[in-house]
Amino acid sequence: DANLNVTATNSVFDNCTGVVAIGENGTFSRFNGTIFAERANITITESNATIHCSNSTIIALKNRLNITLKNCTLKASLNEILELKVLDDWNEFSRMEYLPLIYSYKEKRFWTFAGNHWPNQELDITDKNGDGLADYAVCPKVYMSKYQSTEFSLLCEPVLVEGIENYEWHGIELPPLSEFRMNEEGILEYVGPVKVESPTETEKTPEKITAEYIFVSLAILIVSLISGALLVLYIAKHRELI
């Protein structure tokens, strides 16, 4: 419950307000304030923050954020992103990723990759399968100082169709390989996990193929040795007769 104005490394901040300059590693939860991340790896959840990131990696889940990136990686899902600016020089490269999540929406649990909510942008969004995400990848625009323009996107993602208060996240975890089908309306529908069948005689595993190769090679070698021995005996007997 502290009101902060500190510089720290390898620290955890829970239910704090103020300004933090963080280096190396930092974890923030229920934080309200400003974070300066310099050559750091930080995780921020359930917070309201302005983040100035330089040469760092951020994992962000269910926050309301104003973000400035300079040669940073932002891994974010279920956030309300009020503003995102990229201040890279020409030899720098910031990027954004969305995360694989187990999350709940309207009392249903889903397991897939989830994007973010962009309330200050007019985005064309539909959600016909009811998972709380856009049916198609949407590309929010960001300001990029290289071009002095807002017409660029770091990523096209399955954005949220509602505010973040309608979602709960339960874990970051890659979903199993899934099977989808196209319905009559042209929307991809989830069928289920891909079934991995045991290999058949026509689809043999590398281990089985190797074992069979060794067996056949040994059999050929044994037959060759026997044939060679018989040939030697035949020649020796033939010489005795002469």
Secondary structure, DSSP 4 states (H G I P E B T S, - for coil): --EEEEEEEEEEEES-EEEEEEEEEEEEES-EEEEEEEEEEEEEES-EEEEEEES-EEEEES-EEEEEEES-EEEEES-EEEEEEE---TT---EEE-EEEEEEETTEEEEEEE--B-TTS------SS-SSB-SS-B---EEETTTTEEEE-S--B--BSS-GGGEEEEEE-PPPPEEEEE-TTS-EEEEEEPP-PPP-TTS--HHHHHHHHHHHHHHHHHHHHHHHHHHHHHHHHHHHH-
